[in-house]
Amino acid sequence: MTDTQNYITQLQKQFLTAMQAAGETQAKLIEAVRAVPTSVEIGTPSPAQFVEQSFGFFTEVLDAQRDMTLRLVKAAGVAPTKAAAKQAA
């Protein structure tokens, strides 16, 4: 393999490791949320509010993953497609 191929392979491995770590963290977060008592107390968000907040968070995670991937593509010197560039803007 060339140095470039080795470098790309290493970046891919690092990215996958980071994605696995993020997945583990998300699983632990979900487990922690499930451990929260289900009784409704004053100031506790309703189930619908909790769903909205959770999906908002996961949307932010996906946006961060997309942005990180586009930065890696840019750093690698590969021009992203017009659709990906438009989404990033």
C-alpha positions in Angstrom: 0.0 0.0 0.0 1.1 3.6 -0.6 1.5 6.0 2.2 -1.7 7.8 1.2 -3.6 4.5 1.3 -2.1 3.7 4.8 -3.0 7.2 6.0 -6.6 6.9 4.8 -6.9 3.4 6.3 -5.7 4.8 9.6 -8.2 7.7 9.5 -11.0 5.3 8.7 -10.1 3.1 11.6 -9.9 6.1 14.0 -13.3 7.3 12.7 -14.9 3.9 13.2 -13.4 3.7 16.7 -14.8 7.2 17.5 -18.2 6.1 16.1 -18.2 3.0 18.3 -17.3 5.1 21.4 -20.2 7.5 20.6 -22.5 4.5 20.2 -21.5 3.1 23.6 -22.0 6.5 25.2 -25.4 6.8 23.6 -26.3 3.3 24.9 -25.2 4.3 28.4 -27.2 7.5 28.2 -30.3 5.5 27.2 -29.7 3.1 30.0 -29.4 5.9 32.5 -32.6 7.5 31.2 -34.4 4.2 31.6 -33.3 4.1 35.2 -35.0 7.4 36.0 -38.2 6.8 38.0 -41.3 7.0 35.8 -43.4 8.9 38.3 -44.3 12.4 37.1 -43.1 15.1 39.4 -43.6 18.8 39.2 -41.1 20.2 36.7 -40.5 16.8 35.1 -41.0 17.0 31.3 -43.9 15.1 29.9 -43.1 12.0 27.8 -43.8 14.0 24.6 -41.4 16.7 25.8 -38.8 14.1 26.6 -39.1 12.6 23.2 -38.7 16.0 21.5 -35.6 16.8 23.6 -34.1 13.4 22.9 -34.6 13.6 19.2 -33.3 17.2 19.3 -30.1 15.9 20.9 -29.7 13.0 18.5 -30.3 15.4 15.6 -27.4 17.5 16.9 -25.2 14.3 17.2 -26.0 13.4 13.5 -25.3 17.0 12.5 -21.9 16.9 14.3 -21.1 13.5 12.7 -22.0 14.9 9.2 -19.8 18.0 9.8 -16.9 15.9 11.1 -17.1 13.6 8.0 -17.2 16.6 5.6 -14.1 18.0 7.4 -12.4 14.7 7.0 -13.3 14.7 3.3 -12.0 18.2 2.9 -8.8 17.4 4.8 -8.3 14.5 2.6 -8.5 16.8 -0.4 -11.6 15.2 -1.9 -14.2 17.6 -3.2 -17.6 16.8 -1.6 -20.7 16.4 -3.8 -22.8 19.5 -4.3 -25.6 18.0 -2.2 -23.2 17.5 0.8 -21.7 20.9 0.4 -25.2 22.5 0.3 -26.2 20.6 3.5 -23.1 21.8 5.3 -23.9 25.4 4.5 
